[in-house]
């Protein structure tokens, strides 16, 4: 039997050689999170030579060039989220959209199999196992389903507990490359973003959200402008024994683990553990603190976002954002009209799981207005073509800077009244007239 070290050495190739494995008509894809950019750039350099290659990029970060017009004959792009570098491409409909959701049925997309999968891993340990670093998502499933796997080896990646590993024998080719960790040209799920001071509305929203959370609750906090600042704005101030079961560690979470506020003491599923599929920190030092730290477990997103798992966690509190909501209580986290602005991520399974959890609560947050206060985010009806992210009967608590609307178990008229009460005062009269027209004779 070949030693894993010999096997590893025999599979090492330069990025340019790995790129030559791609043939015209192939279906290739990157794993979620940071792309294997040395190999990606080498493949992009074959513009004009390759034809009809389908490229799936779940969370675009690096600008490989193929998001610009004129690359379509060589590379047909499919993405999951509009993230800066590909926003223009999405708006001009020059790419396909895979799902923008992590709902288990949507993850069936990965089980179609790719001709070539590109991923990033750490060097192997003494037993021949590599880590996917701070971002696992569904990479293990993708590795199993792909016909060939090319892994870019980055010694800067951390190792974690949980399911965050792959053996040398499961990878077909290795490209050794040290990445800086920067993602030029775009954003990512919890990638680097420009620091922006929270406004008064965000501070007020944080105060209302904090009033809903109790000692011993287990939290999920979604990725987004309205949700990511909440921990740093104090939603857990004065709280104790908090659990965490979420896609990612949003800013402030790692600090609160270090301080003992988040300790999972009362979690009945993986007690004492911070269970996520991706780690994001305020600093590189925070991310490094997670390296081989037994308090953290990175698990496959298929299990993490299984509604049955979420529902089995007592006192599960989910916090996710909406772009807008109508008076029926139908929120969108994805589009306004036909303009795609984001994806649902794990919002659907977490919302449903929280509603089924013993003592669970599901919080939807949004500022009351957009466009510098000229547009109400609480609307009589969503614009035509808008994607409704969650069914109106699955909405629990809606929070704006003006308070908490409690929709669970309410009638249509009661829901409208609750939502109008947390709308911006400038729009309440108009919304009341619309509600009268829609829901009364």
Protein Blocks (a to p, Z undefined) as FASTA:
>chain_A
ZZfklmmmmmgccfklmmmmpcghiacdddehjddfklmmmmmmmgojaghiacddfbac
bdghjmpghilmmpccddfbdghjlmmmmmnopaccfklpabfklmmmmmnopabdcddd
ddddfkopacebjanklmmmmmmmpmbdcddddfkbccdehjddcdfklpfbdcddddeh
iaghiacehiacddddddfklmmmmmmmmmmpcghiacdddedfklmmmmmnopmgoiah
iacddfbdcehjlmmmmnomanolmpcghghiacdfbdcdfbfklmmmmgopakbccddf
klmmgmklmmmpghiacddddfbdcfkopacfkbgcjbdfbdfkjmmmmmmmmmmpghia
cdddddfbeehhiacfbdfbdcehiacfbdfklccbdcdfkbccdfehpafklmmmmmmm
mmcfklmmmmmmmmmmmmmZZ
